[in-house]
Amino acid sequence: MLASWKIGLATLVIGAIVGYLGQRSRFCTISGIRDFFLVKDSYRLKGLIGIVIGGVLGFALVNKFGGSLEYFSNPGGWEFMPMLRNGLDVAPAILVPISAIGAFLMAYFSVMAEGCPFRQHVMAGEGRSSGIIYIIGLVAGVVFYDIAIMPYLQTLTVAA
């Protein structure tokens, strides 16, 4: 119980820091790419490059520790990211087109909403209704993925 309290507090503190920095820096992956191609301004693109490097390093750290938080919970505790350990063994001929369609739709709706999901979270925190509506749609998409898409992908998983 104490470990989950500490995780919750750490999440709140880190979220507040990242939110503050995101609001002050006006960071947005969509605008970084847009500015680079339209006006050859690489200022915001540096933030995107930093996020990619941080993601690669973060993934490597989680992968090194096995993707499990069992050290912070009871023995035999819950898995943080079991797909890092077990993988989702779907044939590339199926997974690549599905991933490409999902990435295209996410990028399309982000451009139409005038910002990436991170920027939309910041805008929602500032009280802008367009950001709040975007976050509601994002959550609905996550629920749809969990209910409809993930079980479908699991049926496509190749038996090892």
C-alpha positions as CSV (number, residue, x, y, z in Angstrom):
1,M,0.0,0.0,0.0
2,L,2.8,2.4,0.9
3,A,4.6,1.7,-2.4
4,S,1.5,2.7,-4.5
5,W,1.2,5.9,-2.5
6,K,4.8,6.8,-3.3
7,I,4.2,6.0,-7.0
8,G,1.1,8.1,-7.0
9,L,2.9,11.1,-5.4
10,A,5.9,10.7,-7.7
11,T,3.6,10.6,-10.7
12,L,1.8,13.8,-9.5
13,V,5.1,15.7,-8.9
14,I,6.7,14.6,-12.2
15,G,3.4,15.4,-14.1
16,A,3.3,18.9,-12.6
17,I,6.9,19.5,-13.6
18,V,6.5,18.2,-17.1
19,G,3.2,20.1,-17.5
20,Y,4.8,23.4,-16.3
21,L,7.7,22.9,-18.6
22,G,5.4,22.0,-21.5
23,Q,3.3,25.1,-20.9
24,R,6.2,27.5,-20.6
25,S,8.2,26.1,-23.6
26,R,5.2,25.7,-26.0
27,F,6.6,22.3,-27.0
28,C,4.7,20.4,-29.7
29,T,5.9,17.7,-32.0
30,I,3.6,18.7,-34.8
31,S,4.7,22.3,-34.8
32,G,8.3,21.3,-34.6
33,I,8.0,19.3,-37.9
34,R,5.7,22.0,-39.4
35,D,8.1,24.9,-38.7
36,F,11.1,22.9,-39.9
37,F,9.5,22.1,-43.3
38,L,7.6,25.4,-43.9
39,V,10.0,28.1,-42.6
40,K,13.2,26.1,-42.0
41,D,13.1,26.9,-38.2
42,S,14.7,24.1,-36.2
43,Y,14.1,25.5,-32.7
44,R,11.1,23.4,-31.9
45,L,12.5,20.4,-33.8
46,K,15.2,20.2,-31.1
47,G,12.6,19.3,-28.5
48,L,11.3,16.5,-30.7
49,I,14.8,15.1,-31.1
50,G,15.3,15.3,-27.3
51,I,12.0,13.4,-26.8
52,V,13.1,10.7,-29.2
53,I,16.5,10.3,-27.5
54,G,14.8,10.3,-24.1
55,G,12.3,7.6,-25.3
56,V,15.1,5.4,-26.6
57,L,17.0,5.7,-23.4
58,G,13.9,5.2,-21.3
59,F,12.8,2.1,-23.2
60,A,16.3,0.7,-22.9
61,L,16.2,1.2,-19.1
62,V,12.7,-0.4,-18.7
63,N,13.8,-3.3,-21.0
64,K,17.0,-3.8,-18.9
65,F,14.9,-4.1,-15.7
66,G,12.6,-6.5,-17.4
67,G,9.5,-4.3,-17.5
68,S,8.4,-5.3,-14.1
69,L,7.7,-3.3,-11.0
70,E,7.6,-6.3,-8.7
71,Y,10.3,-4.7,-6.6
72,F,7.9,-2.0,-5.6
73,S,4.9,-4.2,-4.8
74,N,4.2,-7.6,-3.3
75,P,6.2,-10.6,-4.4
76,G,4.7,-11.8,-7.7
77,G,3.3,-8.3,-8.2
78,W,1.7,-6.9,-11.3
79,E,3.5,-6.4,-14.5
80,F,4.3,-2.9,-15.6
81,M,4.7,-3.6,-19.3
82,P,4.4,-7.3,-19.9
83,M,4.6,-6.8,-23.7
84,L,8.3,-5.8,-23.3
85,R,9.0,-9.1,-21.8
86,N,6.7,-11.4,-23.8
87,G,6.1,-9.4,-27.0
88,L,3.1,-9.4,-29.3
89,D,4.2,-11.9,-31.9
90,V,2.0,-10.8,-34.9
91,A,3.1,-11.4,-38.4
92,P,4.6,-8.2,-39.9
93,A,2.4,-8.4,-42.9
94,I,-0.6,-7.8,-40.6
95,L,1.0,-5.6,-37.9
96,V,2.8,-3.1,-40.1
97,P,-0.3,-2.0,-42.1
98,I,-2.4,-1.7,-38.9
99,S,0.3,0.3,-37.2
100,A,0.7,2.6,-40.3
101,I,-3.1,3.2,-40.4
102,G,-3.1,4.0,-36.7
103,A,-0.1,6.4,-37.0
104,F,-1.6,8.1,-40.0
105,L,-5.0,8.7,-38.3
106,M,-3.3,9.9,-35.1
107,A,-1.2,12.4,-37.1
108,Y,-4.1,13.5,-39.2
109,F,-6.3,14.2,-36.2
110,S,-3.4,15.9,-34.4
111,V,-2.9,18.2,-37.4
112,M,-6.6,19.0,-37.6
113,A,-6.6,19.8,-33.8
114,E,-3.6,22.1,-34.3
115,G,-1.3,20.2,-32.0
116,C,0.1,16.9,-30.8
117,P,-1.5,15.1,-27.8
118,F,1.0,16.6,-25.4
119,R,0.1,20.1,-26.5
120,Q,-3.6,19.2,-26.3
121,H,-3.1,18.1,-22.6
122,V,-1.4,21.5,-21.9
123,M,-4.2,23.3,-23.7
124,A,-6.8,21.3,-21.7
125,G,-5.0,22.3,-18.5
126,E,-5.2,25.9,-19.5
127,G,-9.0,25.5,-19.9
128,R,-9.3,25.6,-23.7
129,S,-12.4,23.6,-24.8
130,S,-10.8,22.3,-27.9
131,G,-8.1,20.6,-25.8
132,I,-10.7,19.1,-23.5
133,I,-12.7,17.7,-26.4
134,Y,-9.5,16.3,-27.9
135,I,-8.6,14.6,-24.6
136,I,-12.1,13.1,-24.3
137,G,-11.7,11.7,-27.9
138,L,-8.2,10.4,-27.0
139,V,-9.6,8.5,-24.0
140,A,-12.5,7.1,-26.0
141,G,-9.9,5.9,-28.6
142,V,-7.9,4.2,-25.9
143,V,-11.0,2.5,-24.6
144,F,-12.0,1.4,-28.1
145,Y,-8.4,0.0,-28.7
146,D,-8.5,-1.9,-25.4
147,I,-12.0,-3.4,-26.1
148,A,-11.9,-4.0,-29.8
149,I,-8.4,-3.9,-31.3
150,M,-6.2,-5.5,-28.6
151,P,-8.3,-8.8,-28.5
152,Y,-8.2,-8.9,-32.3
153,L,-4.4,-8.6,-32.2
154,Q,-4.2,-11.3,-29.6
155,T,-6.1,-13.7,-31.8
156,L,-3.5,-12.9,-34.5
157,T,-0.6,-13.7,-32.2
158,V,1.4,-16.5,-33.5
159,A,1.6,-19.5,-31.2
160,A,5.1,-20.0,-30.0
